[in-house]
Structures are given as C-alpha cells and as structure tokens.
Amino acid sequence: MGEKDHTQKMLIGCRDVFAELINVLVYSGENVVNEADLLAGPTESLYIEADKLQN
C-alpha cells in the first residue's frame, strides 16, 4: 500500500478510457462524457507539510 500505480495512471490518462469509465460508472452507460471534449490537466498534487513541500 502507498506505492504509486503508474499503469493505472497511464490508463486513466487515455481520454477514451477515462470517458468510457465515467460514462459507465457515473452515468450508467449513457454517453455523457465525450473524449473529444476532454483536456489534459495536471496530474500531481502538491501540499506543504511541516514546512516541506510534499508530492
């Protein structure tokens, strides 16, 4: 536990896979999210903990 899952991150990074997952899991299979409408965004989270920058 606590290890980064690079394979999962790469798979979810594919717009077609992400759109299909959201449509199936959130919208019960209805085609609401279209891969052509998705834009890339930052994938890392940064926060300050005890005066240190954490990733």
C-alpha positions as CSV (number, residue, x, y, z in Angstrom):
1,M,0.0,0.0,0.0
2,G,1.2,3.5,-0.6
3,E,3.0,2.6,-3.8
4,K,2.2,4.6,-6.9
5,D,0.4,2.7,-9.6
6,H,1.9,4.0,-12.8
7,T,0.0,1.6,-15.0
8,Q,-3.4,2.8,-13.7
9,K,-2.3,6.4,-14.1
10,M,-1.3,5.9,-17.7
11,L,-4.5,4.0,-18.4
12,I,-6.7,6.7,-16.9
13,G,-4.6,9.3,-18.8
14,C,-6.1,8.0,-22.1
15,R,-9.0,10.2,-22.9
16,D,-11.1,7.4,-24.5
17,V,-10.6,5.1,-21.5
18,F,-11.4,7.9,-19.0
19,A,-14.6,8.9,-20.9
20,E,-15.8,5.3,-21.1
21,L,-15.1,4.7,-17.3
22,I,-17.0,7.8,-16.3
23,N,-19.9,7.1,-18.6
24,V,-20.2,3.5,-17.3
25,L,-19.6,4.2,-13.6
26,V,-21.3,7.5,-13.1
27,Y,-23.9,7.7,-15.9
28,S,-24.9,4.0,-16.1
29,G,-23.6,3.6,-19.6
30,E,-25.2,6.7,-21.1
31,N,-22.8,8.6,-23.4
32,V,-22.5,11.9,-21.5
33,V,-18.7,12.4,-21.5
34,N,-17.1,12.6,-24.9
35,E,-13.3,12.0,-25.2
36,A,-13.1,14.9,-27.7
37,D,-14.3,17.3,-25.1
38,L,-11.6,16.3,-22.5
39,L,-8.5,18.4,-21.9
40,A,-5.2,17.3,-20.3
41,G,-4.7,18.7,-16.8
42,P,-2.1,18.5,-14.0
43,T,-1.8,15.0,-12.5
44,E,0.3,15.8,-9.4
45,S,-0.8,17.2,-6.1
46,L,1.5,19.3,-4.0
47,Y,1.0,20.4,-0.4
48,I,3.1,21.8,2.4
49,E,3.5,19.6,5.5
50,A,5.8,20.7,8.4
51,D,7.4,23.3,6.2
52,K,8.3,20.8,3.5
53,L,6.8,20.6,0.0
54,Q,5.2,17.1,-0.4
55,N,4.1,15.4,-3.6
